[in-house]
Amino acid sequence: MKKLLIITQSVDMGDELLGFFHRWIEEFAKIYNQVTVICLKKGNFNLPGNVKVLSLGKEENKSKIQYLFRFYKYIWNERRNYDNVLVHMNQEYILLAWDIWRLFGKRIYFWRNHASGNLLTRLAVLFSHKVFYTSPSSFTSRFKKSVQMPVGIDTDLFKPDSAVSRIPNSILFLGRISPVKRVIEFIEWFNRLDQKFIATLAGGALPKDENYEKKAKTLASERIKFIGPVTQDEALKLYQSHEIYVNMTQAGSFDKTIFEAAACEMKLMLRNADLKNLENKKPPELRAFVVLNHNLKGLMDRFKEEIS
């Protein structure tokens, strides 16, 4: 394997949503001679010497014009330092640079796993050489050039701890507070449960969802504790100390948190029709399923096969 350019939103071990991607970059660095990462913002990271991180400047409060200028500068200045491009989630970057990359013989790979899409998504798929997804109900699963991939869970990190006692009758809901995660539906469901149950709701809201968050907190009973955004290490402790993990997201995407919880041997309650069979598995069986089918090493092996 030679040289790879990755484009992603964040390189930050403490990022609530994308902290996991730091581990992905570490693993890419083992199979590529050189990895260049262009991110919208960078924070705390500790990556191998063959990884270069370039930020578009969100952490510096740069303007969108400055983001764009830096983006084109980076892909031009670094053009000899990558053979392939992997765009993680954000189709806009493919639409901005596909012609430049193809002109210089760069192969374009697109990772996108979301239930909905539009004309711009279709164009990004058209301009890509391959598209990766995890959920069979993802919008991008319909295209001939699309390849289903493992979710990529770090099962060496996410595992149960026999020294940690699980809180009796405890429920964990971990995810962004937004309509797509159906947080209010979870709260309404929980409020109808027996009084013996308690819940922890971990996650923050984007500015556009602040009113949704306020409504959720207004509806929540006193038995639900809101703790805000959590890091990967903090999420691990929650998985290890709670009994039941509840996820209300519909089919179309595989929330990584479901598989992290399964790897930590939590009981699952899901609304995703593509994953309902997981509810019938015992906790040790859940971990075995994730280790066998969705671990990080398996994902990297598939990337080695598919990115050439």
C-alpha positions, 0 to 999 in steps of 0.5 A: 500500500502506498499513500492515502489522503483522508478527508474527514470532519474532525481529528480529535480523540475527545470528539463526542461523535468522531473520536473513534476515527482517531483509531481508524487513522492509526490503523490506516498508518499501519497499512499505508506508507504515508497518510495525509488527513485533511479535516475541518477541525483538529483537536487533541491527537497522537498519531504515528510519524507517517501521518500528516494532519492539515486543518481547514481551520474551524478551531481557529474560527476561519470563514467558509471562504478560508476553508475553501482556500485551504482545501484547494491549497492542501490537495494541490500542495500534497498531490504527490503525497497521495495516490488514493482519496478516502472521503469520510461522510461529507459528499461536498468534498468530492463535488468540489475536487473530483475533476482535479483528482481524476485529472491527476489519476487519483482514485476516489473512495467515498464512505457514506452510511445514511438512510437519506440522500439527494441529487448531490449524493448521487453525483458524489457516487457517480464521481467516486470509484467505489462507495462504502456503507455498512447498513443494507438500508443505507441510501448508497447501498443501491449502487453497483459500485457500492461495497458493504463494510464492517462497522469497525469497532475497536473490540480491544477497547470496547469490552466488558470489565468484570471489576465493574458492577452493572447498576441494577435496572439501568438503561443507557441512551447514548447519541446526539440529541436530535430528531433522527435519534428519536430522543423524545420517543425514547423519553416517552417510552421510558416514562411509561416503564416501571419506577424501578428503572433509571436511565442515563442519557449521554450526548449533546445537541447541535445548535440547530437542535437546541429547541429539541433538546429543551423539549426533551429535557422538559418531558423527561422524568426525574429518573433520567439523568442527562450528562451531555457529550462523552468521550470514547473512554467515558462511553466505555465506562457507561457501557460497562456499568449499565445493563440495557442499551436502547437505540431508537434510530430507524433502519438506514444507518448502523449507529456505531454505539449499538456495536460498541454496547454489544461488544461490552456485552450489554442487553440491546433494545433496538428500533432498527429493523435491520438489527432486530435479530441482535435483541435475541442474542445473549450478551456474550453472543453479542460480543462474539458477533461484533468481534467476528463481523465488525471489528476494526481489524476486519474493516482494515483488511477489507479496506486493503482489498477494496482500495487499490 
